[in-house]
Amino acid sequence: MAKNNKLIAPFVKWVGGKRQIMPSIVKLLPKNIAAYNYIEPFIGGGAVLFQLQPKNAIINDFNAELINVYEVVKHNLNDLIKDLKRHKNEADYFYELRGLDRTDNFRKLTPVQRASRIIYLNKTCFNGLYRVNNAGEFNAPFGRYKNPNIVNEPTLKAVSKYLNSNHVEIRHGDYAEVLKFADEKAFVYLDPPYHPISENSNFTGYVQGGWDMYDQIELRKACDELNKKGIKFLLSNSSADFIKDQYKEYNINIVKANRAINSDGANRGEIDELLKSAA
């Protein structure tokens, strides 16, 4: 693997980010990964994409606001940086901006303003947690950080240059539609919302409507189809017994990851996660 630009890195904090388990992920990748077309249907914070920095990629997410951020970073970086610099790290300002998606004024925001809002909220909300309620409204509280890095110019500029210097297609929609582009020349990395280990650990607030066990079953069926076609893939998920049973026909690797999203503080910390690849 060629030496990559370390400035190309996630610019938003996303639940279940993969930076801390990256060595385990890299070990399970095809040896000649650079020869494959990279497909990531649940892009999230993009840790694996930015680690690999493939020349040909399709990235996707069902979260429209997140995908808008990627589009703006690629096409309107200067305007985005300018807008980010106007934000204030103050509670009243935070809640005013957070509440825009509950009003008609939200529709009047430009793509740049929407992207700027998401990055600002992500950098200043509690625990850097992107979370929406069932109505699709951002609902994480103010984080009260002294000096959050709202305008990370070096990283934003590096990511923008990467997205523009390579063939990276940015899509918004259902993961199943993106998998239609996969063939034997593709490598697919799947990082869906994790199945909860327990009720207290349940978190699927990435998009309105959440993600349930039936979605997990449909995804496993999609993996079966990839496997039948000889398409290489790697999937991350929790170590829940339900998930272990769904993927019992596949190679399973258990890795440790620190997570801080459990509603019970005593249950936060190092937990098992699964990495699954085709048998």
WONORMO-V190355 format. One record per backbone hydrogen bond with DSSP energy under -1.0 kcal/mol. CO is the residue of the C=O (numbers start at 1). NH is the residue of the N-H. Records with the same first field share a line. If there is no record, write none. Layout:
BEGIN
CO->NH + NH
END
This chain:
BEGIN
5->8
7->9
14->17
19->22
21->25
22->26
23->27
25->28
26->29
30->33
32->35
33->36
37->187
38->58
39->189
40->60
43->46
46->50
47->51
48->52
49->53
55->167
56->38
57->169
58->40
59->171
60->43
61->173
63->67
64->68
65->69
66->70
67->71
68->72
69->73
70->74
71->75
72->76
76->80
77->81
78->82
79->83
80->84
81->85
83->86
84->87
88->90
90->94
91->95
92->96
93->97
94->98
95->99
97->100
99->102
100->103
103->106
104->107
105->108
106->109
110->114
111->115
112->116
113->117
114->118
115->119
116->120
117->121
118->122
119->123
120->124
121->125
124->143
125->128
126->129
131->139
133->136
137->133
141->126
148->150
151->153
152->156
153->157
154->158
155->159
156->160
157->161
158->162
159->163
160->164
161->165
166->168
167->57
169->59
175->179
178->181
179->182
183->186
185->37
187->39
188->234
190->236
199->202
200->263
205->132
207->210
212->216
213->217
214->218
215->219
216->220
217->221
218->222
219->223
220->224
221->225
222->226
223->227
224->228
225->229
226->231
227->230
232->188
234->190
235->276
237->274
240->244
241->245
242->246
243->247
245->248
247->250
251->277
253->275
255->273
257->271
259->269
264->267
265->268
269->259
271->257
273->255
274->237
275->253
276->235
277->251
END
